[in-house]
Amino acid sequence: MFKKPLFLNKTFIPDASQNKMSNVDDVSASRADFIRNRPGNLNYLLEKRYGWMNDYINDGDTGIEVGAGNGLSKLFITKGNYEVTDYADFEWLDRKVDALNMPYESGSLDFIVSSNMIHHLAHPYKFLDECHRVLKPGGKLLIQEINGSFFLRLILKLMKHEGYNYNVDPFDKNCVCNDPDNLWSGNNVLPNLLFDDQQLFESNFRFRIESQHYSEFFIFPLSGGVTAKTKTVQLPRAMLNLFNGIDNMLIAVSKNTFALQRRIVLRKV
């Protein structure tokens, strides 16, 4: 049974008009700005979020990224042959794909990349079931996701960018965990509900949690945001490495307090 944290545990769903971040949901603008300026802080963040996935992909592997948004992953994932997909229509995508009903044959993919997409899903059960269908035996689902730590919930309360709701059951295939009519609806504790209890997850889905690593405290806000933006000061790489080291120490003390992100490797069984 999942236990709610003691603090900031009540459902929080801010109105979009309250959002204190800028450039909200303007994916085209965020992509154009990154490609034009390649801001160092954000580049560092995306290196960390995507680069680790190369260790789990072989050169000849075939895969896809789902919910790719601004489609920057191919700048950092250099292994494998994969399509960048999203349910939205963007010219830089390889294909438009509904992650709940993928146009791929059963057992045809070696890997699937999902970066900060699962917490937006209305039906995560259907997504994981569909990933299992299209992956080959032993295939991998490589996940970079939000972590609903104390400071993540506090930041959400302050910035009113997205919300969270512990009162959903992602293990119920009929449960609606986000607004199905809003692709940007975000339940930022959904990854916690799904993945914190490994035994519960593996008893409900035909995946094994091969690894789970927590990351990011300072380097997330220092990035200025991937799509939605806030002000930041660009720092030299040496300073970013220092902050990343501090992040690792804080997260080692308490991931439930400090970690704003997590990376997860699921293997099909």
C-alpha positions in Angstrom: 0.0 0.0 0.0 1.4 3.4 -1.0 1.8 5.8 1.9 1.3 9.5 1.3 4.0 11.8 2.6 3.3 13.8 5.7 3.5 17.2 4.1 2.0 18.7 0.9 -0.1 15.6 0.3 -3.4 17.2 -0.6 -4.4 17.2 -4.2 -3.1 20.3 -6.0 -4.3 21.2 -9.5 -3.6 24.8 -10.3 -5.5 26.8 -12.9 -3.5 27.5 -16.0 -4.0 31.2 -15.6 -2.0 31.0 -12.3 1.2 29.6 -14.0 4.2 31.7 -13.2 6.4 30.3 -15.9 6.7 31.7 -19.4 6.6 30.1 -22.8 4.2 27.5 -21.4 3.5 24.7 -23.9 5.2 26.6 -26.8 7.2 23.6 -28.0 8.2 25.1 -31.3 9.7 28.2 -29.6 11.6 26.1 -27.0 13.1 23.9 -29.8 14.1 26.9 -31.9 15.7 28.7 -29.0 17.7 25.7 -28.0 19.0 25.0 -31.5 19.8 28.6 -32.1 21.5 29.4 -28.7 22.4 26.0 -27.2 22.3 27.4 -23.7 24.9 25.7 -21.6 22.8 25.0 -18.5 19.9 23.4 -20.4 22.4 21.5 -22.7 24.0 20.1 -19.5 20.6 19.0 -18.2 19.6 17.3 -21.4 23.0 15.5 -21.6 22.2 14.1 -18.1 18.6 13.1 -19.0 19.4 11.4 -22.3 23.1 10.4 -22.3 22.7 7.6 -19.8 20.4 5.8 -22.2 23.2 5.1 -24.6 24.5 2.5 -22.1 21.4 0.4 -22.7 21.2 0.7 -26.5 23.2 -1.3 -28.9 24.2 0.1 -32.3 22.0 -2.2 -34.3 18.9 -1.8 -32.0 15.6 -0.5 -33.3 13.4 1.7 -31.2 11.2 4.8 -30.7 10.8 7.8 -28.4 7.3 8.4 -27.4 6.0 11.9 -26.3 9.1 13.5 -27.8 7.9 17.1 -27.6 10.6 19.3 -28.9 12.5 16.3 -30.3 16.0 17.1 -29.0 16.8 13.6 -27.9 18.8 12.7 -31.1 21.4 15.3 -30.1 22.2 13.2 -27.1 21.2 9.6 -27.8 23.7 8.5 -30.4 23.1 4.7 -30.5 20.5 2.7 -32.2 18.1 3.4 -35.0 14.9 5.0 -33.6 12.0 7.2 -34.6 11.1 10.4 -32.7 7.3 10.4 -32.2 4.6 12.3 -30.4 0.8 12.5 -30.5 1.0 16.2 -31.4 1.8 17.3 -35.0 5.4 18.8 -35.2 7.4 19.0 -38.4 10.6 17.6 -36.8 9.0 14.3 -35.8 9.6 11.1 -37.7 6.0 10.0 -37.1 2.8 10.9 -35.2 2.1 8.1 -32.8 -0.6 7.5 -30.1 1.4 6.0 -27.3 -1.7 4.0 -26.2 -2.1 2.5 -29.6 1.2 2.3 -31.4 1.4 1.5 -35.2 4.2 -1.2 -34.6 4.0 -4.9 -34.9 4.1 -6.9 -31.7 7.6 -7.8 -30.5 9.3 -5.6 -33.1 11.2 -3.0 -31.0 14.4 -3.4 -28.9 13.8 -0.2 -26.9 11.4 2.6 -26.1 12.5 6.0 -24.8 10.1 8.0 -22.5 11.3 11.3 -21.1 9.0 13.2 -18.7 5.9 11.8 -20.5 4.4 9.3 -18.2 3.3 11.9 -15.6 1.1 13.4 -18.3 -0.8 10.2 -19.2 -4.5 9.8 -18.4 -4.1 6.0 -18.8 -0.6 4.8 -17.7 -1.8 1.2 -17.4 -2.7 1.2 -21.1 0.7 2.8 -22.1 2.7 0.2 -20.2 0.6 -2.6 -21.6 1.2 -1.3 -25.1 4.9 -0.9 -24.5 5.0 -4.6 -23.5 3.2 -5.6 -26.7 5.6 -3.8 -29.1 8.9 -4.7 -27.4 10.8 -7.8 -28.2 11.4 -10.3 -25.3 14.0 -8.7 -23.1 13.3 -5.3 -24.7 13.8 -2.2 -22.6 11.7 0.8 -21.7 14.1 3.6 -20.8 12.4 6.2 -18.6 13.4 9.6 -17.4 10.7 11.0 -15.2 9.7 13.6 -12.6 10.0 12.5 -8.9 7.4 13.9 -6.6 9.7 14.7 -3.7 9.0 17.3 -1.0 10.9 20.1 -2.9 9.2 19.1 -6.2 5.8 19.5 -4.7 6.9 22.8 -3.0 8.2 24.2 -6.3 4.9 23.2 -8.0 2.9 25.0 -5.3 5.0 28.1 -5.7 5.2 28.2 -9.5 1.7 26.7 -10.2 3.0 25.1 -13.3 1.5 21.6 -12.9 -0.1 19.7 -10.1 -0.3 16.4 -8.3 -2.9 13.9 -7.0 -2.2 10.9 -4.8 -5.9 9.8 -5.0 -5.5 7.8 -8.2 -4.7 4.1 -8.8 -2.4 3.6 -11.8 -2.7 -0.2 -11.3 -6.4 0.0 -12.1 -6.6 -0.2 -15.9 -9.8 1.9 -15.9 -8.6 4.6 -13.7 -8.2 8.1 -15.2 -5.0 9.6 -13.8 -4.9 12.9 -15.7 -7.3 15.0 -17.7 -7.7 13.0 -20.9 -8.7 16.1 -22.9 -5.5 18.0 -22.0 -2.2 16.6 -23.2 -0.3 19.0 -20.9 -2.2 17.9 -17.7 0.4 16.7 -15.3 0.1 14.5 -12.2 3.7 14.8 -10.8 3.4 12.0 -8.2 2.2 9.5 -10.8 5.8 8.0 -11.2 5.9 7.6 -7.4 2.6 5.8 -7.3 3.8 3.5 -10.1 7.5 2.8 -9.3 8.2 3.4 -5.6 7.1 -0.1 -4.6 9.0 -2.4 -6.9 7.2 -5.5 -5.8 3.8 -3.9 -6.4 4.8 -2.7 -9.8 6.2 -6.0 -11.0 3.2 -7.9 -9.7 0.9 -5.8 -11.9 3.0 -5.4 -15.1 5.1 -7.8 -17.1 8.2 -5.7 -16.6 11.2 -6.0 -14.3 12.6 -2.8 -12.8 16.2 -3.4 -13.7 17.5 -0.1 -12.2 16.3 3.1 -10.7 18.4 6.1 -10.0 17.4 9.5 -8.5 18.9 12.8 -9.7 18.6 16.6 -10.0 18.1 19.2 -7.4 19.9 22.4 -8.3 20.6 21.6 -11.9 16.9 21.3 -12.8 15.9 24.9 -11.8 19.3 26.2 -13.1 18.4 24.9 -16.5 15.7 27.5 -16.9 13.2 24.8 -18.0 13.0 22.6 -21.1 9.7 24.0 -22.6 8.1 26.2 -19.9 10.8 28.8 -18.9 11.9 30.8 -15.9 14.9 33.1 -15.5 18.3 31.7 -14.9 22.0 32.6 -15.0 24.3 30.7 -17.4 27.1 29.0 -15.6 30.4 27.5 -16.8 30.5 23.7 -17.0 32.8 23.4 -14.0 30.1 25.1 -11.8 27.4 22.9 -13.2 29.5 19.9 -12.3 29.9 21.3 -8.8 26.1 21.7 -8.4 25.6 18.2 -9.8 27.9 16.8 -7.2 26.0 18.7 -4.5 22.8 17.3 -5.9 24.1 13.8 -5.6 25.1 14.3 -2.0 21.7 15.8 -1.0 19.8 13.0 -2.8 22.0 10.4 -1.0 20.7 11.9 2.3 17.1 11.9 1.2 15.8 11.2 -2.3 12.2 11.8 -1.0 13.2 15.3 0.0 15.5 16.5 -2.7 15.4 14.4 -5.9 13.4 16.2 -8.6 13.9 13.5 -11.3 14.5 9.7 -11.6 15.7 7.4 -14.3 14.3 3.9 -14.6 15.1 0.9 -16.8 12.3 -1.6 -17.3 12.9 -4.9 -19.0 10.1 -6.9 -20.6 9.6 -10.3 -19.1 
